[in-house]
Amino acid sequence: MRKVIKLIQLILSKAEEGLWYDSDPKEYDDKGWGICIKFWMGKVIRPVPKFWIKRNNPWRGDDPWFVIRIPFIIAPFISVAFWRFGFYIGFKTFNVESKHSDDSRYGKWLKDSERGTFDDPSIFLTPSVTIRRTRWK
């Protein structure tokens, strides 16, 4: 499966759709808020960094310790934003286009069947958790 499908999406916000509400500086609202709940269906890929090596990042061309691959999953994503602060937890999507397939990005751990193109990117899920502050002031 190369595409991710949103099964259910519930968004209640005074903001734009996204991970948190400040992804566009022209649309930024310092009093913005939002709650986003999504359920995805798709394949999970997660390169696990070598934690004992400082700043090891398989997303930026470093060799992973190993790669988790789950062929099919129904996975949640929850994002909450309130003014300048926010967090998200769950599974988010990432695209694989031609530019991501070389060794300076994901090429060291992608399988040939997982590679996409600019016109037809592969879309996968990966687990992620973060706490954010506003990027625009």
N, C-alpha and C positions, 0 to 999 in steps of 0.2 A: 504494500500500500504506500503510495507516494504522497498522498494528500491527507490532510487532517480535516476532520469534519466537526463542526460545532454541533453538539446535540441540543444543548439548552443554554440560553444566555439570559441573565437577568441583570440589568444595570439600572441603578437609581442614582442620579447624580445631577449636580449643577455644573457640569463640565463636559469635556469631550470624552469619547470612548478611548480606552487604552489601559495601560498598566497602572498609571496614575494620571492625574488630571492636568499635568503641565507639559505635555509633549510638544506644544507649539507656542513659541514666545509671543506670537501675535494674538493668540487666543487666551493667554494666561490670565487667570483670575485668582488673586491672592486670597480670596474668600471662598474658593471652590471646594467642593466636597464630592465624594462619590463612593459607592459600593458596587463592585462588579463581581458577579459569580458566573462562572462558565464551566461547562462540562465538555471535554474534548473526547474524540475517539480517534485513535491512530497508533503509530509505532513510536516507541520511546527509544531514544539514543542518548546516552550520557557518558562522555569520556571522563574518567576519574583521574584527577591529577596525582602525580607523585608527591604526596604531602610532605615528605621529608626533604624535598628540594625546594628551596625558597623561590617563590614567584613562578612555579611551574604552572603553565596555562595551556592545556591542549587545544583550546579554542583559538590560540594565537601561534600554533605551529609546534608546540612542545610535545614530546612523546607522552601519551597517557600511561598510567599504571595498568589500567585495563578499561574496557568499554562495556557498559551495560546496554544490552539490546533486549527490548521486550516487544515481540512482534505485534501485539494488539492489546490495547488497554482503553478503558473508559476512565478518564482522569479529571479531577477538579482543579479549578483555579479560582482563587479568591483575592481580590484587591480592595483595599480600603484607603481612601485619601481624605484628609481633613486639613484644609488650609495649606500650610507649608509641609506637612508631614504625611507619610503614607507607608504602607507595606503591602507586600503580596506574598502568597504562599501557594504552592501547587505546581502544576505543569504548564509551561508556556511553550509557544511554538518557536521554531527557528527554521529558516530557509537554507537550502543548499543549492546555490547557483554555480555556474562554471567558475566564477572568481573565488569560490570557497574551496575548490577541489585541489589546489596546489598545496605543497608541504608547508607553506608559511601560514596556512589556516587549518582546515580540517583534513587535508589530504593524507596525513599519516595514519588516520584511524577510520576513514570512510571506506566502505566497500564499494565496488564499482556499481552495484545495483542501487546504491543510495545517492549517487551523484545526479544532480539535476542540471538544467541549463538556465540561461537568462529568461528564455521564453516559457520554459516549463520547469520551474524550480521544484525540488523535492521539499516537502514540509514535514517536519518531525516534532515530537514533543520532547521536552527535557524537564526534569524536576528543578525547581528553583525557589529560593526564599530570599527576600531582601527587605530592608527598611530604607526608605528614601526620604530625602528632603527636597524641597523645590529646587529645580535646576535654573529657573528664570527668576530674576529679581526686578 
